[in-house]
Amino acid sequence: MPRVTFIQANGREDVVDVVDDTSVMQSAMDNLVSGIIADCGGELTCATCHVYVDDQSSFEPPTAEEADMLECAVDPEPESRLSCQLILRGETSTFVRVPASQL
């Protein structure tokens, strides 16, 4: 079962166990993790599920569409990803940093 640790801007950590083939965004929404707004519900049209992922080896590389949408994110960094595009599989443990603001 995959595990995600959401690290908030204030340092608080929310640890969530999820079923395979769930997006990081959906796991945040299902577990009421603050800081992930997800206005578009995972349709890749808003960038309000932006997170920072230092180790992206468990995920597919970003598509051109995701890269374009990340240009709209608040304070993008090289490790920025849209959590709706990060699918959790297997026994992975993933750490994501939630930005201080999505808007």
N, CA, C and O atoms as a Tinker XYZ file with bonds, in Angstrom:
   412  protein
     1  N      0.843000   -1.180000    0.000000    73     2
     2  CA     0.000000    0.000000    0.000000    64     1     3
     3  C      0.889000    1.244000    0.000000    63     2     4     5
     4  O      1.765000    1.376000    0.855000    81     3
     5  N      0.675000    2.149000   -0.941000    73     3     6
     6  CA     1.468000    3.381000   -0.982000    64     5     7
     7  C      1.203000    4.277000    0.231000    63     6     8     9
     8  O      0.122000    4.254000    0.820000    81     7
     9  N      2.201000    5.052000    0.577000    73     7    10
    10  CA     2.085000    6.014000    1.678000    64     9    11
    11  C      2.598000    7.360000    1.179000    63    10    12    13
    12  O      3.631000    7.443000    0.515000    81    11
    13  N      1.858000    8.403000    1.511000    73    11    14
    14  CA     2.262000    9.766000    1.163000    64    13    15
    15  C      2.402000   10.572000    2.445000    63    14    16    17
    16  O      1.528000   10.540000    3.311000    81    15
    17  N      3.495000   11.283000    2.555000    73    15    18
    18  CA     3.663000   12.233000    3.646000    64    17    19
    19  C      3.590000   13.623000    3.040000    63    18    20    21
    20  O      4.438000   14.014000    2.239000    81    19
    21  N      2.559000   14.365000    3.437000    73    19    22
    22  CA     2.374000   15.746000    2.995000    64    21    23
    23  C      3.043000   16.647000    4.027000    63    22    24    25
    24  O      2.669000   16.637000    5.200000    81    23
    25  N      4.016000   17.415000    3.600000    73    23    26
    26  CA     4.725000   18.320000    4.499000    64    25    27
    27  C      4.218000   19.734000    4.220000    63    26    28    29
    28  O      4.452000   20.296000    3.150000    81    27
    29  N      3.526000   20.287000    5.196000    73    27    30
    30  CA     2.945000   21.617000    5.053000    64    29    31
    31  C      4.031000   22.689000    5.167000    63    30    32    33
    32  O      5.118000   22.426000    5.683000    81    31
    33  N      3.738000   23.871000    4.694000    73    31    34
    34  CA     4.700000   24.979000    4.733000    64    33    35
    35  C      5.133000   25.303000    6.162000    63    34    36    37
    36  O      6.243000   25.790000    6.376000    81    35
    37  N      4.258000   25.036000    7.146000    73    35    38
    38  CA     4.597000   25.298000    8.548000    64    37    39
    39  C      5.345000   24.140000    9.201000    63    38    40    41
    40  O      5.668000   24.201000   10.387000    81    39
    41  N      5.627000   23.070000    8.425000    73    39    42
    42  CA     6.375000   21.930000    8.937000    64    41    43
    43  C      5.526000   20.759000    9.404000    63    42    44    45
    44  O      6.047000   19.663000    9.610000    81    43
    45  N      4.229000   20.975000    9.573000    73    43    46
    46  CA     3.349000   19.879000    9.995000    64    45    47
    47  C      3.318000   18.790000    8.927000    63    46    48    49
    48  O      3.343000   19.086000    7.733000    81    47
    49  N      3.262000   17.540000    9.354000    73    47    50
    50  CA     3.213000   16.424000    8.416000    64    49    51
    51  C      1.896000   15.671000    8.551000    63    50    52    53
    52  O      1.442000   15.378000    9.658000    81    51
    53  N      1.290000   15.364000    7.408000    73    51    54
    54  CA     0.106000   14.512000    7.344000    64    53    55
    55  C      0.523000   13.248000    6.605000    63    54    56    57
    56  O      0.925000   13.314000    5.444000    81    55
    57  N      0.430000   12.095000    7.267000    73    55    58
    58  CA     0.817000   10.823000    6.670000    64    57    59
    59  C     -0.452000   10.070000    6.292000    63    58    60    61
    60  O     -1.345000    9.880000    7.118000    81    59
    61  N     -0.519000    9.643000    5.027000    73    59    62
    62  CA    -1.727000    9.027000    4.487000    64    61    63
    63  C     -1.362000    7.729000    3.776000    63    62    64    65
    64  O     -0.469000    7.713000    2.928000    81    63
    65  N     -2.051000    6.639000    4.119000    73    63    66
    66  CA    -1.941000    5.381000    3.384000    64    65    67
    67  C     -3.089000    5.324000    2.390000    63    66    68    69
    68  O     -4.230000    5.626000    2.741000    81    67
    69  N     -2.797000    4.938000    1.151000    73    67    70
    70  CA    -3.821000    4.933000    0.097000    64    69    71
    71  C     -3.755000    3.637000   -0.705000    63    70    72    73
    72  O     -2.778000    2.893000   -0.626000    81    71
    73  N     -4.806000    3.381000   -1.476000    73    71    74
    74  CA    -4.826000    2.208000   -2.348000    64    73    75
    75  C     -4.054000    2.517000   -3.626000    63    74    76    77
    76  O     -3.889000    3.675000   -4.009000    81    75
    77  N     -3.584000    1.451000   -4.279000    73    75    78
    78  CA    -2.872000    1.595000   -5.552000    64    77    79
    79  C     -3.700000    2.360000   -6.577000    63    78    80    81
    80  O     -4.931000    2.356000   -6.538000    81    79
    81  N     -2.999000    3.012000   -7.489000    73    79    82
    82  CA    -3.592000    3.737000   -8.614000    64    81    83
    83  C     -4.427000    4.938000   -8.195000    63    82    84    85
    84  O     -5.365000    5.326000   -8.891000    81    83
    85  N     -4.082000    5.522000   -7.060000    73    83    86
    86  CA    -4.718000    6.747000   -6.590000    64    85    87
    87  C     -3.733000    7.888000   -6.802000    63    86    88    89
    88  O     -2.533000    7.719000   -6.587000    81    87
    89  N     -4.226000    9.037000   -7.219000    73    87    90
    90  CA    -3.330000   10.182000   -7.386000    64    89    91
    91  C     -3.009000   10.792000   -6.021000    63    90    92    93
    92  O     -3.765000   10.644000   -5.061000    81    91
    93  N     -1.888000   11.469000   -5.965000    73    91    94
    94  CA    -1.524000   12.195000   -4.754000    64    93    95
    95  C     -2.613000   13.215000   -4.429000    63    94    96    97
    96  O     -2.952000   13.404000   -3.261000    81    95
    97  N     -3.165000   13.873000   -5.450000    73    95    98
    98  CA    -4.239000   14.843000   -5.237000    64    97    99
    99  C     -5.453000   14.180000   -4.596000    63    98   100   101
   100  O     -5.997000   14.694000   -3.619000    81    99
   101  N     -5.881000   13.040000   -5.140000    73    99   102
   102  CA    -7.069000   12.368000   -4.616000    64   101   103
   103  C     -6.835000   11.893000   -3.190000    63   102   104   105
   104  O     -7.742000   11.952000   -2.360000    81   103
   105  N     -5.635000   11.424000   -2.901000    73   103   106
   106  CA    -5.341000   10.994000   -1.532000    64   105   107
   107  C     -5.415000   12.177000   -0.568000    63   106   108   109
   108  O     -5.863000   12.022000    0.568000    81   107
   109  N     -4.980000   13.351000   -1.012000    73   107   110
   110  CA    -5.092000   14.553000   -0.180000    64   109   111
   111  C     -6.552000   14.924000    0.042000    63   110   112   113
   112  O     -6.955000   15.229000    1.165000    81   111
   113  N     -7.340000   14.897000   -1.023000    73   111   114
   114  CA    -8.754000   15.267000   -0.912000    64   113   115
   115  C     -9.516000   14.272000   -0.027000    63   114   116   117
   116  O    -10.315000   14.676000    0.817000    81   115
   117  N     -9.269000   12.985000   -0.221000    73   115   118
   118  CA    -9.965000   11.949000    0.556000    64   117   119
   119  C     -9.648000   12.023000    2.040000    63   118   120   121
   120  O    -10.454000   11.606000    2.872000    81   119
   121  N     -8.479000   12.550000    2.373000    73   119   122
   122  CA    -8.037000   12.591000    3.764000    64   121   123
   123  C     -8.001000   13.999000    4.343000    63   122   124   125
   124  O     -7.399000   14.229000    5.392000    81   123
   125  N     -8.646000   14.936000    3.659000    73   123   126
   126  CA    -8.791000   16.315000    4.130000    64   125   127
   127  C     -7.456000   16.985000    4.459000    63   126   128   129
   128  O     -7.338000   17.714000    5.444000    81   127
   129  N     -6.461000   16.725000    3.621000    73   127   130
   130  CA    -5.159000   17.368000    3.787000    64   129   131
   131  C     -5.285000   18.818000    3.330000    63   130   132   133
   132  O     -5.744000   19.085000    2.219000    81   131
   133  N     -4.885000   19.738000    4.174000    73   131   134
   134  CA    -5.009000   21.152000    3.817000    64   133   135
   135  C     -3.943000   21.549000    2.804000    63   134   136   137
   136  O     -2.881000   20.933000    2.712000    81   135
   137  N     -4.259000   22.600000    2.046000    73   135   138
   138  CA    -3.302000   23.160000    1.106000    64   137   139
   139  C     -3.423000   22.665000   -0.319000    63   138   140   141
   140  O     -2.818000   23.247000   -1.220000    81   139
   141  N     -4.189000   21.606000   -0.551000    73   139   142
   142  CA    -4.430000   21.098000   -1.900000    64   141   143
   143  C     -5.862000   21.481000   -2.252000    63   142   144   145
   144  O     -6.809000   20.881000   -1.743000    81   143
   145  N     -6.025000   22.475000   -3.118000    73   143   146
   146  CA    -7.360000   22.985000   -3.444000    64   145   147
   147  C     -8.028000   22.145000   -4.521000    63   146   148   149
   148  O     -9.193000   21.773000   -4.379000    81   147
   149  N     -7.315000   21.844000   -5.586000    73   147   150
   150  CA    -7.801000   20.976000   -6.666000    64   149   151
   151  C     -9.120000   21.467000   -7.264000    63   150   152   153
   152  O    -10.088000   20.712000   -7.362000    81   151
   153  N     -9.145000   22.723000   -7.657000    73   151   154
   154  CA   -10.359000   23.324000   -8.227000    64   153   155
   155  C    -10.931000   22.542000   -9.400000    63   154   156   157
   156  O    -12.150000   22.436000   -9.532000    81   155
   157  N    -10.077000   21.995000  -10.253000    73   155   158
   158  CA   -10.576000   21.325000  -11.462000    64   157   159
   159  C    -10.842000   19.838000  -11.246000    63   158   160   161
   160  O    -11.276000   19.149000  -12.170000    81   159
   161  N    -10.585000   19.333000  -10.036000    73   159   162
   162  CA   -10.865000   17.935000   -9.750000    64   161   163
   163  C     -9.950000   16.956000  -10.460000    63   162   164   165
   164  O    -10.321000   15.800000  -10.660000    81   163
   165  N     -8.775000   17.392000  -10.840000    73   163   166
   166  CA    -7.818000   16.495000  -11.474000    64   165   167
   167  C     -7.862000   16.476000  -12.985000    63   166   168   169
   168  O     -7.368000   15.537000  -13.609000    81   167
   169  N     -8.449000   17.506000  -13.584000    73   167   170
   170  CA    -8.580000   17.563000  -15.046000    64   169   171
   171  C     -7.411000   18.273000  -15.734000    63   170   172   173
   172  O     -7.446000   18.490000  -16.946000    81   171
   173  N     -6.388000   18.633000  -14.976000    73   171   174
   174  CA    -5.186000   19.275000  -15.524000    64   173   175
   175  C     -5.489000   20.638000  -16.151000    63   174   176   177
   176  O     -4.987000   20.970000  -17.225000    81   175
   177  N     -6.324000   21.420000  -15.453000    73   175   178
   178  CA    -6.685000   22.733000  -15.995000    64   177   179
   179  C     -6.551000   23.882000  -14.995000    63   178   180   181
   180  O     -6.991000   24.992000  -15.294000    81   179
   181  N     -5.950000   23.654000  -13.804000    73   179   182
   182  CA    -5.956000   24.769000  -12.855000    64   181   183
   183  C     -4.658000   24.994000  -12.075000    63   182   184   185
   184  O     -4.407000   26.132000  -11.678000    81   183
   185  N     -3.842000   24.010000  -11.838000    73   183   186
   186  CA    -2.590000   24.119000  -11.068000    64   185   187
   187  C     -2.790000   24.386000   -9.581000    63   186   188   189
   188  O     -1.841000   24.787000   -8.907000    81   187
   189  N     -4.000000   24.176000   -9.044000    73   187   190
   190  CA    -4.216000   24.383000   -7.605000    64   189   191
   191  C     -3.991000   23.112000   -6.790000    63   190   192   193
   192  O     -4.385000   23.033000   -5.626000    81   191
   193  N     -3.359000   22.128000   -7.406000    73   191   194
   194  CA    -2.921000   20.932000   -6.667000    64   193   195
   195  C     -1.399000   20.833000   -6.729000    63   194   196   197
   196  O     -0.826000   19.755000   -6.567000    81   195
   197  N     -0.765000   21.958000   -6.964000    73   195   198
   198  CA     0.695000   22.059000   -7.092000    64   197   199
   199  C      1.377000   21.600000   -5.805000    63   198   200   201
   200  O      0.976000   21.986000   -4.707000    81   199
   201  N      2.408000   20.776000   -5.952000    73   199   202
   202  CA     3.240000   20.341000   -4.834000    64   201   203
   203  C      4.696000   20.317000   -5.291000    63   202   204   205
   204  O      4.990000   20.421000   -6.481000    81   203
   205  N      5.591000   20.178000   -4.331000    73   203   206
   206  CA     7.009000   20.008000   -4.614000    64   205   207
   207  C      7.388000   18.572000   -4.265000    63   206   208   209
   208  O      7.101000   18.098000   -3.165000    81   207
   209  N      8.030000   17.886000   -5.200000    73   207   210
   210  CA     8.436000   16.490000   -4.999000    64   209   211
   211  C      9.937000   16.403000   -5.263000    63   210   212   213
   212  O     10.382000   16.512000   -6.406000    81   211
   213  N     10.711000   16.208000   -4.202000    73   211   214
   214  CA    12.167000   16.151000   -4.351000    64   213   215
   215  C     12.612000   14.878000   -5.066000    63   214   216   217
   216  O     13.484000   14.932000   -5.934000    81   215
   217  N     12.024000   13.736000   -4.714000    73   215   218
   218  CA    12.371000   12.458000   -5.349000    64   217   219
   219  C     11.201000   12.021000   -6.221000    63   218   220   221
   220  O     10.187000   11.540000   -5.716000    81   219
   221  N     11.347000   12.189000   -7.523000    73   219   222
   222  CA    10.267000   11.875000   -8.458000    64   221   223
   223  C     10.452000   10.523000   -9.137000    63   222   224   225
   224  O      9.773000   10.233000  -10.123000    81   223
   225  N     11.353000    9.697000   -8.631000    73   223   226
   226  CA    11.672000    8.432000   -9.295000    64   225   227
   227  C     10.509000    7.445000   -9.330000    63   226   228   229
   228  O     10.511000    6.534000  -10.158000    81   227
   229  N      9.522000    7.599000   -8.461000    73   227   230
   230  CA     8.368000    6.693000   -8.442000    64   229   231
   231  C      7.288000    7.097000   -9.438000    63   230   232   233
   232  O      6.294000    6.386000   -9.591000    81   231
   233  N      7.467000    8.220000  -10.112000    73   231   234
   234  CA     6.424000    8.763000  -10.980000    64   233   235
   235  C      6.898000    8.901000  -12.417000    63   234   236   237
   236  O      8.094000    9.002000  -12.692000    81   235
   237  N      5.929000    8.902000  -13.325000    73   235   238
   238  CA     6.220000    9.196000  -14.726000    64   237   239
   239  C      6.699000   10.644000  -14.821000    63   238   240   241
   240  O      6.302000   11.473000  -14.002000    81   239
   241  N      7.539000   10.964000  -15.798000    73   239   242
   242  CA     7.937000   12.365000  -15.966000    64   241   243
   243  C      6.734000   13.224000  -16.360000    63   242   244   245
   244  O      5.753000   12.706000  -16.895000    81   243
   245  N      6.803000   14.517000  -16.102000    73   243   246
   246  CA     5.675000   15.382000  -16.466000    64   245   247
   247  C      5.466000   15.420000  -17.978000    63   246   248   249
   248  O      6.420000   15.413000  -18.756000    81   247
   249  N      4.210000   15.459000  -18.368000    73   247   250
   250  CA     3.868000   15.614000  -19.784000    64   249   251
   251  C      4.031000   17.078000  -20.175000    63   250   252   253
   252  O      4.205000   17.939000  -19.312000    81   251
   253  N      3.976000   17.357000  -21.458000    73   251   254
   254  CA     4.038000   18.742000  -21.937000    64   253   255
   255  C      2.874000   19.550000  -21.378000    63   254   256   257
   256  O      3.031000   20.724000  -21.044000    81   255
   257  N      1.699000   18.917000  -21.275000    73   255   258
   258  CA     0.521000   19.612000  -20.741000    64   257   259
   259  C      0.725000   19.989000  -19.274000    63   258   260   261
   260  O      0.374000   21.093000  -18.856000    81   259
   261  N      1.295000   19.067000  -18.495000    73   259   262
   262  CA     1.557000   19.374000  -17.092000    64   261   263
   263  C      2.593000   20.491000  -16.980000    63   262   264   265
   264  O      2.428000   21.410000  -16.178000    81   263
   265  N      3.650000   20.421000  -17.770000    73   263   266
   266  CA     4.684000   21.461000  -17.745000    64   265   267
   267  C      4.093000   22.825000  -18.082000    63   266   268   269
   268  O      4.439000   23.825000  -17.453000    81   267
   269  N      3.208000   22.868000  -19.067000    73   267   270
   270  CA     2.551000   24.132000  -19.418000    64   269   271
   271  C      1.715000   24.653000  -18.259000    63   270   272   273
   272  O      1.759000   25.845000  -17.951000    81   271
   273  N      0.954000   23.773000  -17.612000    73   271   274
   274  CA     0.090000   24.197000  -16.513000    64   273   275
   275  C      0.913000   24.632000  -15.301000    63   274   276   277
   276  O      0.492000   25.520000  -14.559000    81   275
   277  N      2.065000   24.028000  -15.093000    73   275   278
   278  CA     2.918000   24.420000  -13.967000    64   277   279
   279  C      3.401000   25.859000  -14.086000    63   278   280   281
   280  O      3.762000   26.474000  -13.083000    81   279
   281  N      3.413000   26.399000  -15.298000    73   279   282
   282  CA     3.777000   27.805000  -15.472000    64   281   283
   283  C      2.773000   28.727000  -14.791000    63   282   284   285
   284  O      3.088000   29.883000  -14.508000    81   283
   285  N      1.564000   28.227000  -14.525000    73   283   286
   286  CA     0.521000   29.006000  -13.850000    64   285   287
   287  C      0.558000   28.835000  -12.334000    63   286   288   289
   288  O     -0.154000   29.540000  -11.619000    81   287
   289  N      1.370000   27.916000  -11.839000    73   287   290
   290  CA     1.424000   27.644000  -10.403000    64   289   291
   291  C      2.104000   28.792000   -9.662000    63   290   292   293
   292  O      2.932000   29.512000  -10.220000    81   291
   293  N      1.734000   28.943000   -8.397000    73   291   294
   294  CA     2.367000   29.932000   -7.534000    64   293   295
   295  C      3.737000   29.399000   -7.112000    63   294   296   297
   296  O      3.843000   28.271000   -6.629000    81   295
   297  N      4.769000   30.195000   -7.291000    73   295   298
   298  CA     6.136000   29.860000   -6.874000    64   297   299
   299  C      6.619000   28.495000   -7.379000    63   298   300   301
   300  O      7.021000   27.653000   -6.576000    81   299
   301  N      6.584000   28.266000   -8.694000    73   299   302
   302  CA     7.084000   26.978000   -9.195000    64   301   303
   303  C      8.593000   26.854000   -8.991000    63   302   304   305
   304  O      9.329000   27.839000   -9.046000    81   303
   305  N      9.027000   25.634000   -8.756000    73   303   306
   306  CA    10.439000   25.300000   -8.594000    64   305   307
   307  C     10.744000   24.127000   -9.511000    63   306   308   309
   308  O      9.814000   23.527000  -10.052000    81   307
   309  N     12.007000   23.776000   -9.707000    73   307   310
   310  CA    12.327000   22.635000  -10.575000    64   309   311
   311  C     11.650000   21.336000  -10.145000    63   310   312   313
   312  O     11.365000   20.485000  -10.987000    81   311
   313  N     11.387000   21.170000   -8.845000    73   311   314
   314  CA    10.745000   19.944000   -8.365000    64   313   315
   315  C      9.221000   20.050000   -8.279000    63   314   316   317
   316  O      8.575000   19.202000   -7.663000    81   315
   317  N      8.648000   21.079000   -8.887000    73   315   318
   318  CA     7.195000   21.253000   -8.898000    64   317   319
   319  C      6.509000   20.192000   -9.752000    63   318   320   321
   320  O      6.993000   19.819000  -10.821000    81   319
   321  N      5.375000   19.720000   -9.255000    73   319   322
   322  CA     4.511000   18.799000   -9.997000    64   321   323
   323  C      3.070000   19.121000   -9.641000    63   322   324   325
   324  O      2.794000   19.754000   -8.622000    81   323
   325  N      2.157000   18.678000  -10.491000    73   323   326
   326  CA     0.735000   18.744000  -10.173000    64   325   327
   327  C      0.358000   17.406000   -9.565000    63   326   328   329
   328  O      0.554000   16.360000  -10.184000    81   327
   329  N     -0.180000   17.436000   -8.359000    73   327   330
   330  CA    -0.437000   16.186000   -7.644000    64   329   331
   331  C     -1.502000   15.329000   -8.312000    63   330   332   333
   332  O     -1.581000   14.129000   -8.047000    81   331
   333  N     -2.322000   15.923000   -9.173000    73   331   334
   334  CA    -3.315000   15.125000   -9.905000    64   333   335
   335  C     -2.663000   14.213000  -10.929000    63   334   336   337
   336  O     -3.286000   13.256000  -11.388000    81   335
   337  N     -1.429000   14.493000  -11.291000    73   335   338
   338  CA    -0.718000   13.702000  -12.295000    64   337   339
   339  C      0.241000   12.681000  -11.678000    63   338   340   341
   340  O      0.916000   11.948000  -12.401000    81   339
   341  N      0.300000   12.635000  -10.367000    73   339   342
   342  CA     1.203000   11.722000   -9.662000    64   341   343
   343  C      0.407000   10.529000   -9.156000    63   342   344   345
   344  O     -0.335000   10.644000   -8.181000    81   343
   345  N      0.557000    9.384000   -9.815000    73   343   346
   346  CA    -0.209000    8.191000   -9.478000    64   345   347
   347  C      0.630000    7.296000   -8.569000    63   346   348   349
   348  O      1.780000    6.981000   -8.871000    81   347
   349  N      0.032000    6.897000   -7.456000    73   347   350
   350  CA     0.715000    6.087000   -6.453000    64   349   351
   351  C      0.500000    4.606000   -6.735000    63   350   352   353
   352  O     -0.625000    4.161000   -6.962000    81   351
   353  N      1.596000    3.850000   -6.719000    73   351   354
   354  CA     1.521000    2.406000   -6.977000    64   353   355
   355  C      2.523000    1.670000   -6.100000    63   354   356   357
   356  O      3.585000    2.196000   -5.767000    81   355
   357  N      2.167000    0.446000   -5.734000    73   355   358
   358  CA     3.098000   -0.419000   -5.016000    64   357   359
   359  C      3.334000    0.008000   -3.586000    63   358   360   361
   360  O      2.484000    0.632000   -2.951000    81   359
   361  N      4.493000   -0.340000   -3.102000    73   359   362
   362  CA     4.850000   -0.071000   -1.707000    64   361   363
   363  C      5.664000    1.215000   -1.573000    63   362   364   365
   364  O      6.535000    1.311000   -0.708000    81   363
   365  N      5.388000    2.185000   -2.409000    73   363   366
   366  CA     6.177000    3.412000   -2.394000    64   365   367
   367  C      5.835000    4.293000   -1.198000    63   366   368   369
   368  O      4.690000    4.341000   -0.748000    81   367
   369  N      6.827000    4.971000   -0.705000    73   367   370
   370  CA     6.641000    6.019000    0.292000    64   369   371
   371  C      7.086000    7.313000   -0.364000    63   370   372   373
   372  O      8.234000    7.442000   -0.791000    81   371
   373  N      6.182000    8.257000   -0.439000    73   371   374
   374  CA     6.432000    9.508000   -1.141000    64   373   375
   375  C      6.294000   10.675000   -0.179000    63   374   376   377
   376  O      5.388000   10.711000    0.654000    81   375
   377  N      7.203000   11.624000   -0.305000    73   375   378
   378  CA     7.141000   12.852000    0.473000    64   377   379
   379  C      6.867000   13.997000   -0.489000    63   378   380   381
   380  O      7.587000   14.174000   -1.471000    81   379
   381  N      5.828000   14.772000   -0.207000    73   379   382
   382  CA     5.537000   15.949000   -1.024000    64   381   383
   383  C      5.439000   17.159000   -0.106000    63   382   384   385
   384  O      4.902000   17.085000    1.000000    81   383
   385  N      5.967000   18.268000   -0.590000    73   383   386
   386  CA     5.862000   19.523000    0.152000    64   385   387
   387  C      4.725000   20.338000   -0.448000    63   386   388   389
   388  O      4.656000   20.540000   -1.661000    81   387
   389  N      3.844000   20.796000    0.416000    73   387   390
   390  CA     2.700000   21.601000   -0.003000    64   389   391
   391  C      3.108000   23.069000    0.062000    63   390   392   393
   392  O      3.618000   23.519000    1.088000    81   391
   393  N      2.889000   23.829000   -1.025000    73   391   394
   394  CA     3.265000   25.248000   -0.988000    64   393   395
   395  C      2.434000   26.038000    0.027000    63   394   396   397
   396  O      1.346000   25.617000    0.418000    81   395
   397  N      2.956000   27.165000    0.437000    73   395   398
   398  CA     2.247000   28.014000    1.390000    64   397   399
   399  C      0.932000   28.521000    0.816000    63   398   400   401
   400  O     -0.015000   28.771000    1.562000    81   399
   401  N      0.865000   28.675000   -0.513000    73   399   402
   402  CA    -0.350000   29.177000   -1.161000    64   401   403
   403  C     -0.498000   28.544000   -2.536000    63   402   404   405
   404  O      0.492000   28.266000   -3.214000    81   403
   405  N     -1.741000   28.320000   -2.942000    73   403   406
   406  CA    -2.035000   27.828000   -4.283000    64   405   407
   407  C     -2.566000   28.948000   -5.177000    63   406   408   409
   408  O     -2.616000   28.803000   -6.399000    81   407
   409  N     -2.959000   30.052000   -4.570000    73   407   410
   410  CA    -3.570000   31.150000   -5.328000    64   409   411
   411  C     -2.750000   32.420000   -5.214000    63   410   412
   412  O     -3.117000   33.445000   -5.788000    81   411
